Amino acid sequence: MLIHPQINPVALQLGPLAIHWYGLTYLAAFALFMFLGLRRLKHEPFVSAAGVHAWTRRDVEDILFLGVMGVVIGGRLGYCLFYKPGYYMSHPLEIFAVWQGGMSFHGGMLGVIVAEFWFAHSRGKPLLQVADFVAPCVPTGLAAGRVGNFINGELWGRLSDPALPWGMVFPGSGADLPRHPSQIYQFLLEGLLLFVLLWLYARKPRKQGQVAAAFLVGYGVLRFVAEFFREPDDFLGLLALGMSMGQWLCLPMIAGGIALWYWSNNRAAKTAAGK
């Protein structure tokens, strides 16, 4: 049985300025997106795109900026709407109190989709092509975020078998009992594993929209599995069918990803038949 090391969440203190590890993981996520985005420019169809559809470094920088805004705004609003709608309807000004914590991946994803709409419209690029560009660059950022969760000792897992070698006691959980280090599970599944699978999948020619579809299905399935080991929010608990809020939010992702993949496949087939 392991004990969470209770790492100081402040990485560096410069007088009144405190730099938190969690903030540094966000910076790492954005840097990784930029690094991978520049390499994505060398993949098809982006490397061969010409004219108004050409992709440049400036496009990567702009979509990163818009994506950051989408993550922050969408993540916060998603948390307020999905997890505590009644509370925030009664305390609307606290929606802006982001320093109190409370972000939702699914809300952040919706925010990124809005950012992709804006980017695609302003640059005259196909929306699904933009989504295909972004999708493989996202999982490493998710992995960085889970490292931040582990450092903060938050979002811990459910109680584990005491014999589990990597079962970990999180002092903040209120019970000195071993739990699954679910942040590490999510780091490995939704972060590293999803990145490897998506990056390899995206390296070969795919029909427009299918890389984005693979992200939706891949993340949805892996997050759904990880939720079996993650402690549900104490103010929600388990919902209908014994599933957590995170699992319920993953179901439309999976369904939407499957529908998008088949729609893209059928659209490409009809286009080819019409030539």
N, C-alpha and C positions, 0 to 999 in steps of 0.2 A: 504494500500500500504506500502510495506517494502522498506528499503534502505539497499543496500549491506554494510556490516560493514567495508569494506576496511581494511581487516586484513593485517598487515605487512607481506609480503612474507618471510621475514627473521625470522626464529624461534629463532635463537641464533647467536650472534655475538661474536667471540673470536678473538679480534685483527683484522687482515686482513682476517680471516677465517669466512665466512658467511654460516650458515647452514639454508637452505631454507625448508619451510614446504613441498614444492613439492617433494624435495629429501627425506624427511622423509616419505611421503606417499608411495614412491617407496620402501623404506626399509620395511615399514609395509606390502606392497604387497608381498614382497619376504618372510617375516617372516610368513605370513598367508599361503603361498604356502607350506612352510616347515612343518608347524603345521598340515595342512590338508593332506599333502602327507604321513606323518607318520601314520595318522589314516587310510588313504586309503590302507596302507599295510595290514590292518586287514580285508579288504573286499575281497570277491571272485572276480576274480580268483587269485588275487595276494597272498593271504594268503596260498593258497594250491600249488602254483607254486613251482617246485623243479628242481634241477639240473641247467642247464644253463639258465632256465627260471625263477629261483628264484629271488624274489625282496627283497632288503635290504635297510637299511637306506642310505648306500653309493649311491645306485641308485637314491634315492630322492635328495641327495645333488648334484650329478652330473647333473641330468636333470634340476635342478634349475639353476645351473651355466650356462649350455648351453642355457637354456631358457632365462636367463637374456641377454646373448649376442645376441640371436635371436631377442628379443624385441627391444633392443637398435639399433642394426644395421638395422634390417628389418623395424622398425618403422621410422627411419630417411630416409632410402632409399625409403620407400613407400610414405612418405610425398613428397619427391622431385619428384618422378615419377608420382604419382597420382594427386597431387595438383598444382605443379609449374614446370612441366617438361621443358618448354621453358626457364624459368629464370635460373634454375640450369644447363641447358646445356650451357648457356652463361656464367655462373659463377660457374664452377665445383668445385673450391676450397671451396666455401661456403657450399657445402654439409657437410663438416666436422665441420662447425660452429654450433654445436648443442646447444651452449649457447644462440643462437639467437631464439631458440624455433622451433617447427615444427616437430611433430611426428604423425604418422598415426597408428591407431589400426590395420587396415587391413594389412598394411605392417608389423607391429609387429607380427601379426598372421602368415603371410607367413614365417617370420624369425623363429618363434617357430616351424613351420612344418619342416623346414630344420633342426633345432636342434633335433627334434624327429627322423628324418631319420638317422642322424648321431648317435644318442644314440642307436636306435634300431639296426643299423648295427654293431656298435662296441660291443654291449652286446649280440648279437644273440637273440634278442627278437622280436616278431612280431610287426610291426609298428602300427597296429591298436590297439594292446593291450597297447602299450605305449601311444597312443592318448587317449584311454579310461581312462588310469590312470590319465593323466594330466587334462583332460577337467573339471571335477568337482572342481578342485583346483584353477581354473583361475578366476571365477567371483568376488571373494572377493578382488582380486588384482585390478580388474577393478573398483570396488567400491571405493577402496582407492585412485585410480587415480582421480576419479571424485570429491572426497573431496578436493584434491589438486587444481583442476580446480576452485572449488568454492572459496577456500581461495584466490587464485590469482585473482578472479573476471574476469575470461576469459571464452570463449566459452559459453557466455550467450544465453538466449533464444530469441525467437521472441517477438514482442510486444504483450501484453496480454490485455484483457478487464480491464479497470481501476477498475472495481468492484471486480476483482479476489482478494480474501483475501490475497493470498500469492504472488501476483504480486510484483516484486522487481525492483527497480531502480538500475542499474549498472552504476556508474559515468563514467566509461571508455567507455561506449557504445556511447557516444556522444549525447545522448538525455535523458533528465530527464523524461522519460516515463516508466511506469511499463512493465516489461518483465517476461516471464516464466523463473523461475530458472531451466533451463534445465539440469544443472549439477546435481541437486538434483533428477530430474526425472530419469536421467541415473543411478545415484547411486542406486536408488530404483529398477529400472527395470533390467538393464543389470548387476547390482551388486547383490543386496540382493535377489530379486525375482528369478533370474536365478540360483543363488547358491542353494537356497532351492529346486527348482524344479529338478535341475541336481543331487544334492546330494541324494535326495530321489529316483530318477530314477536309479541312479547308485548303490544303496544299494541292489537291487534285481538282480538276474542273468540276464544278457543281452547277446545277440549275439555279438561277437567281432566286434567292429566298431560302434555299435549303440549308445553308450554313447557319443562318439565323434560327431556322426551325430546329436544327440539331442542338443549338444552345438552349432553346426553350425546353425541349424534351430532356436533354441531358441534365440541366440544372434542376428542373422540376423533379426528376426521378431521384437524383442524388440527394437533394435537400429533403425530399419526402422520407428517404431511408434514414438520413441523419437525425431527423426529428424524433425517431423512435428512441434515440439515446439522449436527447436534449430535454432538460426540464422545461415543461410548458410555463408560460408566464403565470405567476401566482394569482394575478387578478382575473385570469381567464380560465386556467386549468385546461382540461381536455374537453373538447366540444362534442358534437354529435358523432356517433360511431367510434368514440374513443380517440378521435384524431385531434391534433393541435391546430391552432390557427395557421401556423406555418404550412402544415400539410394541406389544409383546405385551400390555401392560396396557391399551392403548387398544382393542384388539379387542373384549373383552367390554363395554366402555363403548358402543361403536358398536352392537354387536348388541343390548344391553339397551335402548339408546335407540330403535332401530327397533322392537323388540318392544313397548315401552311406548307408542309413538306409535300403532301399529296397534291395540293392546289398548284404548287410550283411545277411539279412533275407533269401534271395534266396540261398546264398552260404551255409548257415547252413542247409537249407532244403535239398539241393542236397547232402551234406555230410552225413546227417542222412539217406537219402534214399539209399546211396551207401553202408551202413554198412550191 
